[in-house]
Amino acid sequence: MISKMKIAIIGCGNLGASIANGLLRREDFDPKNLTLTKRHLDSLSGFAVLGSNIQSDNLSAAANADIVILGVKPYNVTPILNEIKSSLDPKKQIIISLATGISLEEMYQVIDPTSIAFRAMPNIAADIQESVTCICSQNANPDQIKLVSELFDGIGFTIPIDESLMEAATVLGACGIAYVLRFMRAMIQGGIQIGFDSVTASKIVNQTVKGAAELMIQKNIHPEAAIDKVTTPKGCTIVGLNEMEHQGFSSAMVRGVIASYEKIAKN
């Protein structure tokens, strides 16, 4: 069980902190089993107050962990793996990289080729246990895959995918939350223009987006099926939707998704 595992998050930035917050919200997880590292520890002081270990020594943190999560930037994955590889036990420890665009093959160029390695792509909603996390692995047995799935299910839910789709998962799940937030900001701005104060507009938009997502999840329907229920003949909804499409709403969204994907593919 993940509650019994010692977990180290190496290079605990925004995403790592979101995962840490999600773990610490679990009732069965002991904060003492979580170690966070960063060059400058000031931003991690809140985790120390909660009982977790914070330090700058990556080697020590990795040596004492059952699961090592790499929360560093892609260009730092190889240097960090070189730094900690002497403390890694390929038969016992699980290594999880959160870095975009760094393949398992690239990781195995540094660590023992028999190591149990995963790539995972959660998003910042891990902070409130509402992330979607796509994972892939190499050398992992079913129990280890189940363990890592349990880890990320604790901060939302997990989807196992083929590694060839990891970059696409990054765009749709991790970048995607920013796309949704930008859409929400635009709705709030429109709400202000038609008469609401910003606080009220935010409350309406937040609940509207939450309701739309829950509708898709609970009813298991295509978005267009729900849209059809709202768009009455000659009504204000269809007028607004058509105007958005005339301005390139859907095509801009698709182009944005593809542009993000192409950016990863070039790196």
C-alpha positions in Angstrom: 0.0 0.0 0.0 1.2 3.5 -0.8 0.6 4.6 2.8 3.5 2.4 3.9 5.9 3.7 1.2 8.6 6.2 1.8 8.4 8.8 -1.0 11.0 11.3 -2.1 10.1 14.1 -4.5 13.4 15.4 -6.0 13.3 19.0 -7.1 9.9 19.9 -5.6 8.6 22.7 -7.7 4.9 23.6 -8.4 3.9 20.2 -9.7 5.9 18.3 -7.0 4.3 20.5 -4.4 0.8 19.7 -5.8 1.6 16.0 -5.5 2.9 16.4 -2.0 -0.2 18.3 -1.0 -2.4 15.6 -2.5 -0.5 12.9 -0.6 -0.7 14.8 2.7 -4.5 15.1 2.4 -4.8 11.3 2.5 -5.8 10.2 5.9 -3.7 7.0 5.7 -0.4 8.8 4.7 2.2 9.6 7.4 3.9 13.0 6.6 7.1 11.5 8.0 7.2 9.2 5.0 7.5 12.1 2.6 10.8 13.8 1.8 11.0 16.9 -0.5 14.2 18.4 -1.9 15.0 21.7 -3.5 18.0 23.9 -3.8 16.3 26.7 -1.8 14.1 25.3 1.0 12.2 28.5 1.9 9.2 27.6 -0.3 9.0 24.1 1.3 8.8 25.3 4.9 5.1 24.7 5.1 5.7 21.0 4.5 8.2 20.8 7.3 5.5 22.3 9.6 3.2 19.4 8.6 5.9 16.9 9.5 7.5 16.1 6.2 11.3 16.1 5.7 12.8 18.9 3.6 16.4 19.0 2.5 18.8 19.9 -0.2 20.6 16.5 -0.3 19.2 14.6 -3.3 21.4 11.6 -2.8 20.3 11.1 0.8 16.7 11.6 -0.1 16.8 9.0 -2.9 18.7 6.5 -0.8 16.0 6.4 1.9 13.0 6.2 -0.4 11.0 3.4 -1.8 9.6 5.6 -4.6 11.7 8.4 -6.1 9.8 11.1 -8.0 11.7 13.4 -10.2 10.0 16.7 -10.3 12.8 18.6 -12.1 12.8 20.3 -15.5 13.5 18.1 -18.5 17.0 19.4 -18.9 17.8 18.5 -15.3 16.7 14.9 -15.4 20.0 13.5 -16.7 22.2 15.5 -14.2 19.9 14.5 -11.3 19.9 10.8 -12.3 23.7 11.0 -12.5 23.8 12.6 -9.0 21.6 10.0 -7.3 22.2 6.8 -9.3 24.8 5.5 -6.9 22.1 5.4 -4.1 19.5 3.7 -6.2 18.6 0.0 -5.8 17.2 -1.3 -9.1 15.6 -4.3 -7.5 13.7 -2.4 -4.8 13.1 1.2 -5.7 10.7 2.7 -8.2 11.8 5.8 -10.2 9.1 8.1 -11.6 9.9 11.0 -13.9 7.4 13.9 -14.3 9.5 15.5 -17.0 8.0 16.3 -20.4 9.8 14.9 -23.4 12.3 12.7 -21.5 11.8 9.1 -22.6 12.4 6.0 -20.5 15.1 5.1 -23.0 16.9 8.3 -22.1 16.6 7.6 -18.4 18.1 4.1 -18.9 21.1 5.6 -20.5 22.0 6.8 -17.0 20.4 4.4 -14.6 20.7 0.6 -14.3 18.8 -0.9 -17.3 17.0 -3.3 -14.9 15.6 -0.4 -12.9 11.9 -0.1 -12.4 11.1 3.2 -14.2 7.9 5.1 -14.8 6.9 8.3 -16.6 3.9 10.1 -15.1 2.1 13.2 -16.2 -0.3 14.7 -13.6 -1.5 18.2 -13.5 -1.7 20.9 -10.8 -5.2 19.8 -9.8 -3.2 17.2 -7.8 -3.2 19.9 -5.2 -6.9 19.2 -4.5 -6.9 15.5 -5.4 -8.5 16.1 -8.8 -5.7 15.4 -11.2 -5.8 13.1 -14.2 -2.4 11.3 -14.4 -1.3 9.3 -17.4 1.5 6.7 -16.7 3.7 4.3 -18.6 6.5 2.0 -17.3 9.3 -0.4 -18.1 10.5 -3.4 -16.0 7.5 -3.0 -13.7 5.4 -6.0 -12.6 1.6 -5.8 -12.2 1.9 -5.1 -8.4 4.3 -2.2 -9.0 2.0 -0.7 -11.7 -0.8 -1.1 -9.2 1.2 0.7 -6.5 2.1 3.6 -8.7 -1.5 3.8 -9.9 -2.6 3.9 -6.2 -0.1 6.8 -5.6 -1.6 8.9 -8.4 -5.2 7.8 -7.7 -4.7 9.4 -4.4 -4.5 12.8 -6.1 -7.2 12.1 -8.7 -7.3 9.2 -11.1 -4.8 7.4 -13.3 -4.9 6.2 -16.9 -2.2 3.7 -18.1 -1.1 4.5 -21.6 1.6 3.6 -24.1 4.7 5.7 -23.9 4.2 6.9 -27.5 1.2 8.9 -26.2 2.9 10.6 -23.2 3.6 13.8 -25.0 0.0 14.0 -26.2 -1.1 13.3 -22.6 1.1 16.2 -21.5 -0.7 18.5 -23.8 -4.3 17.3 -23.1 -4.0 16.8 -19.4 -1.2 19.1 -18.1 -1.3 22.0 -20.6 -5.0 21.4 -20.9 -5.8 22.7 -17.5 -4.3 26.1 -18.5 -6.4 26.1 -21.6 -9.5 25.6 -19.5 -8.5 28.3 -17.1 -7.9 30.8 -19.9 -11.4 30.0 -21.2 -12.8 30.6 -17.7 -11.0 33.9 -17.5 -12.5 35.0 -20.8 -16.0 34.0 -19.6 -15.5 36.1 -16.4 -14.4 39.0 -18.5 -17.5 38.7 -20.6 -19.6 38.4 -17.5 -18.1 41.7 -16.2 -18.9 43.4 -19.4 -22.5 42.5 -19.3 -23.0 43.7 -15.8 -21.6 41.4 -13.0 -18.9 42.3 -10.6 -15.8 40.2 -10.8 -16.5 38.1 -7.7 -20.0 37.2 -8.7 -18.9 36.5 -12.3 -16.2 34.2 -11.0 -18.6 32.3 -8.8 -21.0 31.7 -11.7 -18.3 30.7 -14.2 -16.6 28.4 -11.7 -19.8 26.5 -10.9 -20.9 26.4 -14.5 -17.6 24.8 -15.6 -17.7 22.4 -12.7 -21.3 21.5 -13.5 -20.4 20.9 -17.2 -17.5 18.6 -16.3 -19.6 16.6 -13.9 -22.4 16.3 -16.4 -20.0 14.7 -18.9 -18.6 12.4 -16.3 -21.8 11.3 -14.6 -23.9 11.0 -17.8 -21.1 9.7 -19.9 -22.3 11.7 -22.9 -20.6 13.6 -25.7 -20.5 17.4 -25.2 -22.6 18.0 -28.3 -25.4 15.9 -26.8 -25.6 18.3 -23.8 -25.2 21.3 -26.0 -28.2 20.3 -28.1 -30.3 20.4 -24.9 -29.4 24.1 -24.4 -29.6 25.4 -27.9 -33.3 26.2 -28.6 -34.3 27.5 -32.0 -33.6 31.2 -32.4 -32.4 31.3 -28.9 -29.5 33.3 -27.3 -27.3 30.2 -26.8 -27.0 29.2 -30.5 -26.4 32.9 -31.4 -23.5 33.0 -29.0 -22.1 29.7 -30.1 -22.3 30.6 -33.7 -20.5 33.9 -33.1 -17.7 32.2 -31.3 -17.3 29.7 -34.2 -17.3 32.6 -36.7 -14.4 34.1 -34.6 -12.5 30.7 -34.7 -13.2 29.4 -31.2 -13.0 25.7 -31.9 -10.2 26.0 -34.5 -8.2 28.2 -32.2 -8.5 25.6 -29.4 -7.4 22.7 -31.8 -4.6 24.8 -33.2 -3.4 25.6 -29.7 -3.4 21.9 -28.7 -1.4 21.0 -31.8 1.0 23.9 -31.3 1.8 22.7 -27.8 2.3 19.1 -29.1 4.6 20.3 -31.8 6.7 22.3 -29.3 7.3 19.1 -27.3 8.0 17.1 -30.4 10.7 19.5 -31.5 12.6 19.3 -28.2 
